[in-house]
């Protein structure tokens, strides 16, 4: 029993005298890892509204209205899988390695939608 208490006290003293093992987030932000998929960036500059990206999206986070030439992105549905980026042959979609902040659905229950 005395050995156990001595061991525990040693651990307490050691932890009290060393730096914490955790990061100082949010004061110090970590750089993303190589090939990290942080968030989808929609430029829409070269978009021809072919809807290949919307068909490849497993969560229906993308909607393309070819007749109205409207591109809608629902960020709360996106699982950041990158399937849409692979499908887009015009380079209108890309993955940014920096993670976005948390998104919260509005109180009225409507979706957050980005239109281009």
VOKOL-331471 format. One record per atom (N, C-alpha, C): x, y, z; residue in three letters; atom name; chain; residue number from 1. Coordinates in steps of 0.05 Angstrom, whole numbers, plus 5000, padded with zeros to 4 digits. Layout:
N
{{X; Y; Z}; ala; CA; A; NUM};
...
***
This chain:
116
{{5016; 4976; 5000}; unk; N; A; 1};
{{5000; 5000; 5000}; unk; CA; A; 1};
{{5017; 5025; 5000}; unk; C; A; 1};
{{5039; 5025; 5016}; unk; N; A; 2};
{{5057; 5048; 5017}; unk; CA; A; 2};
{{5070; 5053; 4990}; unk; C; A; 2};
{{5077; 5031; 4976}; unk; N; A; 3};
{{5090; 5034; 4950}; unk; CA; A; 3};
{{5071; 5047; 4930}; unk; C; A; 3};
{{5045; 5040; 4931}; unk; N; A; 4};
{{5025; 5052; 4913}; unk; CA; A; 4};
{{5022; 5082; 4919}; unk; C; A; 4};
{{5021; 5089; 4944}; unk; N; A; 5};
{{5018; 5118; 4951}; unk; CA; A; 5};
{{5043; 5133; 4942}; unk; C; A; 5};
{{5067; 5122; 4947}; unk; N; A; 6};
{{5092; 5135; 4938}; unk; CA; A; 6};
{{5092; 5138; 4908}; unk; C; A; 6};
{{5083; 5118; 4894}; unk; N; A; 7};
{{5083; 5120; 4864}; unk; CA; A; 7};
{{5064; 5141; 4855}; unk; C; A; 7};
{{5040; 5143; 4868}; unk; N; A; 8};
{{5020; 5163; 4860}; unk; CA; A; 8};
{{5030; 5191; 4867}; unk; C; A; 8};
{{5043; 5194; 4890}; unk; N; A; 9};
{{5054; 5221; 4897}; unk; CA; A; 9};
{{5076; 5229; 4878}; unk; C; A; 9};
{{5092; 5210; 4869}; unk; N; A; 10};
{{5113; 5216; 4850}; unk; CA; A; 10};
{{5101; 5226; 4823}; unk; C; A; 10};
{{5079; 5213; 4815}; unk; N; A; 11};
{{5066; 5222; 4790}; unk; CA; A; 11};
{{5054; 5249; 4793}; unk; C; A; 11};
{{5042; 5255; 4816}; unk; N; A; 12};
{{5029; 5281; 4821}; unk; CA; A; 12};
{{5050; 5303; 4820}; unk; C; A; 12};
{{5073; 5299; 4834}; unk; N; A; 13};
{{5094; 5319; 4834}; unk; CA; A; 13};
{{5106; 5323; 4806}; unk; C; A; 13};
{{5110; 5301; 4792}; unk; N; A; 14};
{{5121; 5303; 4764}; unk; CA; A; 14};
{{5103; 5319; 4746}; unk; C; A; 14};
{{5077; 5313; 4747}; unk; N; A; 15};
{{5057; 5327; 4731}; unk; CA; A; 15};
{{5054; 5357; 4739}; unk; C; A; 15};
{{5059; 5363; 4764}; unk; N; A; 16};
{{5057; 5390; 4773}; unk; CA; A; 16};
{{5081; 5407; 4764}; unk; C; A; 16};
{{5103; 5395; 4759}; unk; N; A; 17};
{{5128; 5409; 4752}; unk; CA; A; 17};
{{5134; 5410; 4722}; unk; C; A; 17};
{{5119; 5395; 4706}; unk; N; A; 18};
{{5124; 5395; 4677}; unk; CA; A; 18};
{{5102; 5410; 4662}; unk; C; A; 18};
{{5108; 5415; 4636}; unk; N; A; 19};
{{5088; 5429; 4619}; unk; CA; A; 19};
{{5065; 5410; 4613}; unk; C; A; 19};
{{5041; 5421; 4608}; unk; N; A; 20};
{{5019; 5403; 4601}; unk; CA; A; 20};
{{5024; 5389; 4574}; unk; C; A; 20};
{{5012; 5366; 4572}; unk; N; A; 21};
{{5015; 5350; 4547}; unk; CA; A; 21};
{{4997; 5360; 4525}; unk; C; A; 21};
{{4977; 5376; 4532}; unk; N; A; 22};
{{4957; 5385; 4512}; unk; CA; A; 22};
{{4967; 5410; 4499}; unk; C; A; 22};
{{4954; 5417; 4477}; unk; N; A; 23};
{{4960; 5442; 4462}; unk; CA; A; 23};
{{4946; 5465; 4475}; unk; C; A; 23};
{{4956; 5489; 4469}; unk; N; A; 24};
{{4944; 5513; 4481}; unk; CA; A; 24};
{{4922; 5524; 4463}; unk; C; A; 24};
{{4906; 5507; 4451}; unk; N; A; 25};
{{4884; 5515; 4434}; unk; CA; A; 25};
{{4863; 5529; 4451}; unk; C; A; 25};
{{4851; 5551; 4442}; unk; N; A; 26};
{{4851; 5563; 4416}; unk; CA; A; 26};
{{4872; 5585; 4413}; unk; C; A; 26};
{{4889; 5589; 4432}; unk; N; A; 27};
{{4910; 5610; 4430}; unk; CA; A; 27};
{{4931; 5603; 4410}; unk; C; A; 27};
{{4938; 5578; 4408}; unk; N; A; 28};
{{4958; 5569; 4389}; unk; CA; A; 28};
{{4944; 5549; 4371}; unk; C; A; 28};
{{4942; 5555; 4345}; unk; N; A; 29};
{{4928; 5537; 4327}; unk; CA; A; 29};
{{4949; 5520; 4312}; unk; C; A; 29};
{{4943; 5495; 4310}; unk; N; A; 30};
{{4961; 5476; 4297}; unk; CA; A; 30};
{{4958; 5478; 4267}; unk; C; A; 30};
{{4980; 5476; 4253}; unk; N; A; 31};
{{4979; 5476; 4224}; unk; CA; A; 31};
{{4969; 5449; 4215}; unk; C; A; 31};
{{4953; 5448; 4193}; unk; N; A; 32};
{{4942; 5422; 4185}; unk; CA; A; 32};
{{4963; 5403; 4174}; unk; C; A; 32};
{{4957; 5378; 4176}; unk; N; A; 33};
{{4975; 5358; 4165}; unk; CA; A; 33};
{{4975; 5358; 4135}; unk; C; A; 33};
{{4996; 5347; 4123}; unk; N; A; 34};
{{4996; 5345; 4094}; unk; CA; A; 34};
{{4974; 5327; 4085}; unk; C; A; 34};
{{4960; 5335; 4063}; unk; N; A; 35};
{{4937; 5321; 4051}; unk; CA; A; 35};
{{4913; 5321; 4069}; unk; C; A; 35};
{{4911; 5339; 4088}; unk; N; A; 36};
{{4888; 5341; 4105}; unk; CA; A; 36};
{{4865; 5353; 4089}; unk; C; A; 36};
{{4840; 5344; 4095}; unk; N; A; 37};
{{4817; 5354; 4082}; unk; CA; A; 37};
{{4801; 5370; 4102}; unk; C; A; 37};
{{4805; 5396; 4102}; unk; N; A; 38};
{{4792; 5413; 4122}; unk; CA; A; 38};
{{4765; 5422; 4115}; unk; C; A; 38};
{{4762; 5434; 4091}; unk; N; A; 39};
{{4736; 5444; 4083}; unk; CA; A; 39};
{{4735; 5446; 4053}; unk; C; A; 39};
{{4711; 5446; 4042}; unk; N; A; 40};
{{4707; 5449; 4013}; unk; CA; A; 40};
{{4706; 5479; 4007}; unk; C; A; 40};
{{4721; 5486; 3986}; unk; N; A; 41};
{{4720; 5514; 3976}; unk; CA; A; 41};
{{4708; 5514; 3949}; unk; C; A; 41};
{{4687; 5529; 3945}; unk; N; A; 42};
{{4673; 5531; 3919}; unk; CA; A; 42};
{{4681; 5557; 3907}; unk; C; A; 42};
{{4695; 5557; 3884}; unk; N; A; 43};
{{4702; 5581; 3871}; unk; CA; A; 43};
{{4681; 5588; 3850}; unk; C; A; 43};
{{4672; 5569; 3834}; unk; N; A; 44};
{{4651; 5573; 3815}; unk; CA; A; 44};
{{4660; 5588; 3790}; unk; C; A; 44};
{{4685; 5596; 3789}; unk; N; A; 45};
{{4694; 5612; 3766}; unk; CA; A; 45};
{{4693; 5597; 3740}; unk; C; A; 45};
{{4701; 5572; 3740}; unk; N; A; 46};
{{4701; 5556; 3716}; unk; CA; A; 46};
{{4678; 5537; 3713}; unk; C; A; 46};
{{4658; 5539; 3732}; unk; N; A; 47};
{{4636; 5520; 3733}; unk; CA; A; 47};
{{4620; 5522; 3707}; unk; C; A; 47};
{{4614; 5498; 3695}; unk; N; A; 48};
{{4597; 5497; 3671}; unk; CA; A; 48};
{{4570; 5484; 3678}; unk; C; A; 48};
{{4565; 5481; 3704}; unk; N; A; 49};
{{4540; 5470; 3714}; unk; CA; A; 49};
{{4533; 5443; 3702}; unk; C; A; 49};
{{4553; 5426; 3701}; unk; N; A; 50};
{{4549; 5399; 3690}; unk; CA; A; 50};
{{4537; 5380; 3710}; unk; C; A; 50};
{{4537; 5386; 3735}; unk; N; A; 51};
{{4526; 5371; 3758}; unk; CA; A; 51};
{{4539; 5345; 3763}; unk; C; A; 51};
{{4564; 5341; 3753}; unk; N; A; 52};
{{4579; 5316; 3760}; unk; CA; A; 52};
{{4585; 5315; 3790}; unk; C; A; 52};
{{4592; 5338; 3801}; unk; N; A; 53};
{{4598; 5339; 3830}; unk; CA; A; 53};
{{4574; 5332; 3847}; unk; C; A; 53};
{{4551; 5342; 3839}; unk; N; A; 54};
{{4526; 5336; 3855}; unk; CA; A; 54};
{{4519; 5307; 3853}; unk; C; A; 54};
{{4523; 5294; 3830}; unk; N; A; 55};
{{4517; 5266; 3827}; unk; CA; A; 55};
{{4536; 5248; 3843}; unk; C; A; 55};
{{4561; 5257; 3847}; unk; N; A; 56};
{{4580; 5241; 3862}; unk; CA; A; 56};
{{4578; 5245; 3892}; unk; C; A; 56};
{{4565; 5266; 3901}; unk; N; A; 57};
{{4564; 5272; 3930}; unk; CA; A; 57};
{{4546; 5252; 3944}; unk; C; A; 57};
{{4557; 5237; 3964}; unk; N; A; 58};
{{4541; 5217; 3977}; unk; CA; A; 58};
{{4520; 5228; 3996}; unk; C; A; 58};
{{4522; 5254; 4004}; unk; N; A; 59};
{{4503; 5265; 4023}; unk; CA; A; 59};
{{4485; 5286; 4011}; unk; C; A; 59};
{{4486; 5290; 3985}; unk; N; A; 60};
{{4470; 5310; 3971}; unk; CA; A; 60};
{{4475; 5338; 3982}; unk; C; A; 60};
{{4500; 5344; 3988}; unk; N; A; 61};
{{4508; 5371; 3998}; unk; CA; A; 61};
{{4509; 5391; 3976}; unk; C; A; 61};
{{4510; 5382; 3951}; unk; N; A; 62};
{{4512; 5400; 3928}; unk; CA; A; 62};
{{4486; 5397; 3911}; unk; C; A; 62};
{{4476; 5419; 3901}; unk; N; A; 63};
{{4454; 5420; 3883}; unk; CA; A; 63};
{{4461; 5438; 3860}; unk; C; A; 63};
{{4456; 5429; 3835}; unk; N; A; 64};
{{4462; 5444; 3812}; unk; CA; A; 64};
{{4437; 5447; 3795}; unk; C; A; 64};
{{4429; 5472; 3791}; unk; N; A; 65};
{{4406; 5478; 3773}; unk; CA; A; 65};
{{4417; 5487; 3747}; unk; C; A; 65};
{{4417; 5468; 3728}; unk; N; A; 66};
{{4430; 5474; 3702}; unk; CA; A; 66};
{{4414; 5496; 3687}; unk; C; A; 66};
{{4388; 5495; 3688}; unk; N; A; 67};
{{4372; 5515; 3673}; unk; CA; A; 67};
{{4376; 5543; 3685}; unk; C; A; 67};
{{4375; 5545; 3711}; unk; N; A; 68};
{{4378; 5571; 3724}; unk; CA; A; 68};
{{4407; 5579; 3729}; unk; C; A; 68};
{{4425; 5561; 3723}; unk; N; A; 69};
{{4454; 5565; 3727}; unk; CA; A; 69};
{{4459; 5574; 3756}; unk; C; A; 69};
{{4448; 5558; 3774}; unk; N; A; 70};
{{4452; 5563; 3803}; unk; CA; A; 70};
{{4465; 5538; 3816}; unk; C; A; 70};
{{4486; 5543; 3832}; unk; N; A; 71};
{{4500; 5523; 3846}; unk; CA; A; 71};
{{4496; 5527; 3876}; unk; C; A; 71};
{{4486; 5507; 3890}; unk; N; A; 72};
{{4481; 5509; 3918}; unk; CA; A; 72};
{{4498; 5489; 3934}; unk; C; A; 72};
{{4510; 5499; 3955}; unk; N; A; 73};
{{4526; 5482; 3973}; unk; CA; A; 73};
{{4514; 5483; 4001}; unk; C; A; 73};
{{4508; 5460; 4012}; unk; N; A; 74};
{{4498; 5458; 4040}; unk; CA; A; 74};
{{4520; 5448; 4058}; unk; C; A; 74};
{{4534; 5466; 4072}; unk; N; A; 75};
{{4558; 5458; 4087}; unk; CA; A; 75};
{{4551; 5440; 4111}; unk; C; A; 75};
{{4527; 5441; 4122}; unk; N; A; 76};
{{4520; 5423; 4144}; unk; CA; A; 76};
{{4517; 5394; 4135}; unk; C; A; 76};
{{4512; 5390; 4110}; unk; N; A; 77};
{{4510; 5362; 4099}; unk; CA; A; 77};
{{4537; 5350; 4091}; unk; C; A; 77};
{{4556; 5367; 4086}; unk; N; A; 78};
{{4582; 5359; 4075}; unk; CA; A; 78};
{{4598; 5342; 4095}; unk; C; A; 78};
{{4608; 5319; 4086}; unk; N; A; 79};
{{4625; 5302; 4103}; unk; CA; A; 79};
{{4654; 5304; 4095}; unk; C; A; 79};
{{4661; 5322; 4078}; unk; N; A; 80};
{{4689; 5328; 4069}; unk; CA; A; 80};
{{4702; 5303; 4058}; unk; C; A; 80};
{{4689; 5288; 4042}; unk; N; A; 81};
{{4700; 5264; 4031}; unk; CA; A; 81};
{{4717; 5269; 4006}; unk; C; A; 81};
{{4712; 5291; 3992}; unk; N; A; 82};
{{4728; 5298; 3968}; unk; CA; A; 82};
{{4718; 5286; 3942}; unk; C; A; 82};
{{4696; 5272; 3943}; unk; N; A; 83};
{{4686; 5259; 3918}; unk; CA; A; 83};
{{4678; 5280; 3897}; unk; C; A; 83};
{{4667; 5303; 3906}; unk; N; A; 84};
{{4660; 5324; 3888}; unk; CA; A; 84};
{{4684; 5337; 3874}; unk; C; A; 84};
{{4705; 5340; 3889}; unk; N; A; 85};
{{4730; 5352; 3879}; unk; CA; A; 85};
{{4742; 5334; 3857}; unk; C; A; 85};
{{4741; 5307; 3862}; unk; N; A; 86};
{{4751; 5288; 3842}; unk; CA; A; 86};
{{4734; 5289; 3817}; unk; C; A; 86};
{{4708; 5293; 3820}; unk; N; A; 87};
{{4690; 5293; 3797}; unk; CA; A; 87};
{{4692; 5318; 3780}; unk; C; A; 87};
{{4699; 5340; 3792}; unk; N; A; 88};
{{4699; 5366; 3778}; unk; CA; A; 88};
{{4724; 5368; 3760}; unk; C; A; 88};
{{4720; 5368; 3734}; unk; N; A; 89};
{{4742; 5369; 3716}; unk; CA; A; 89};
{{4749; 5397; 3708}; unk; C; A; 89};
{{4735; 5417; 3718}; unk; N; A; 90};
{{4740; 5445; 3712}; unk; CA; A; 90};
{{4755; 5460; 3734}; unk; C; A; 90};
{{4759; 5447; 3757}; unk; N; A; 91};
{{4773; 5459; 3779}; unk; CA; A; 91};
{{4757; 5480; 3795}; unk; C; A; 91};
{{4731; 5478; 3794}; unk; N; A; 92};
{{4714; 5498; 3809}; unk; CA; A; 92};
{{4712; 5491; 3838}; unk; C; A; 92};
{{4719; 5466; 3846}; unk; N; A; 93};
{{4719; 5458; 3873}; unk; CA; A; 93};
{{4747; 5449; 3882}; unk; C; A; 93};
{{4754; 5455; 3907}; unk; N; A; 94};
{{4779; 5446; 3917}; unk; CA; A; 94};
{{4777; 5443; 3947}; unk; C; A; 94};
{{4795; 5428; 3959}; unk; N; A; 95};
{{4796; 5424; 3988}; unk; CA; A; 95};
{{4817; 5442; 4000}; unk; C; A; 95};
{{4809; 5457; 4020}; unk; N; A; 96};
{{4827; 5474; 4035}; unk; CA; A; 96};
{{4835; 5458; 4060}; unk; C; A; 96};
{{4861; 5456; 4066}; unk; N; A; 97};
{{4869; 5440; 4089}; unk; CA; A; 97};
{{4862; 5452; 4116}; unk; C; A; 97};
{{4856; 5478; 4117}; unk; N; A; 98};
{{4849; 5491; 4142}; unk; CA; A; 98};
{{4820; 5484; 4149}; unk; C; A; 98};
{{4816; 5476; 4173}; unk; N; A; 99};
{{4789; 5468; 4183}; unk; CA; A; 99};
{{4772; 5493; 4188}; unk; C; A; 99};
{{4747; 5492; 4180}; unk; N; A; 100};
{{4729; 5514; 4186}; unk; CA; A; 100};
{{4719; 5512; 4215}; unk; C; A; 100};
{{4709; 5533; 4225}; unk; N; A; 101};
{{4697; 5533; 4252}; unk; CA; A; 101};
{{4671; 5518; 4252}; unk; C; A; 101};
{{4660; 5515; 4275}; unk; N; A; 102};
{{4635; 5500; 4278}; unk; CA; A; 102};
{{4612; 5516; 4265}; unk; C; A; 102};
{{4594; 5501; 4252}; unk; N; A; 103};
{{4570; 5513; 4241}; unk; CA; A; 103};
{{4546; 5504; 4257}; unk; C; A; 103};
{{4527; 5521; 4262}; unk; N; A; 104};
{{4503; 5515; 4277}; unk; CA; A; 104};
{{4479; 5521; 4260}; unk; C; A; 104};
{{4460; 5503; 4259}; unk; N; A; 105};
{{4436; 5507; 4244}; unk; CA; A; 105};
{{4420; 5531; 4256}; unk; C; A; 105};
{{4410; 5549; 4240}; unk; N; A; 106};
{{4395; 5572; 4251}; unk; CA; A; 106};
{{4371; 5563; 4267}; unk; C; A; 106};
{{4363; 5580; 4285}; unk; N; A; 107};
{{4341; 5574; 4304}; unk; CA; A; 107};
{{4314; 5569; 4289}; unk; C; A; 107};
{{4311; 5581; 4266}; unk; N; A; 108};
{{4286; 5578; 4251}; unk; CA; A; 108};
{{4285; 5551; 4236}; unk; C; A; 108};
{{4306; 5535; 4238}; unk; N; A; 109};
{{4306; 5509; 4225}; unk; CA; A; 109};
{{4315; 5508; 4196}; unk; C; A; 109};
{{4321; 5531; 4185}; unk; N; A; 110};
{{4329; 5532; 4157}; unk; CA; A; 110};
{{4357; 5523; 4154}; unk; C; A; 110};
{{4364; 5515; 4129}; unk; N; A; 111};
{{4391; 5505; 4123}; unk; CA; A; 111};
{{4409; 5529; 4118}; unk; C; A; 111};
{{4435; 5525; 4122}; unk; N; A; 112};
{{4455; 5544; 4114}; unk; CA; A; 112};
{{4462; 5536; 4085}; unk; C; A; 112};
{{4458; 5554; 4066}; unk; N; A; 113};
{{4462; 5548; 4038}; unk; CA; A; 113};
{{4480; 5570; 4026}; unk; C; A; 113};
{{4500; 5561; 4010}; unk; N; A; 114};
{{4517; 5580; 3996}; unk; CA; A; 114};
{{4510; 5577; 3966}; unk; C; A; 114};
{{4502; 5599; 3954}; unk; N; A; 115};
{{4494; 5599; 3926}; unk; CA; A; 115};
{{4515; 5614; 3909}; unk; C; A; 115};
{{4520; 5603; 3885}; unk; N; A; 116};
{{4538; 5616; 3867}; unk; CA; A; 116};
{{4523; 5621; 3841}; unk; C; A; 116};
***
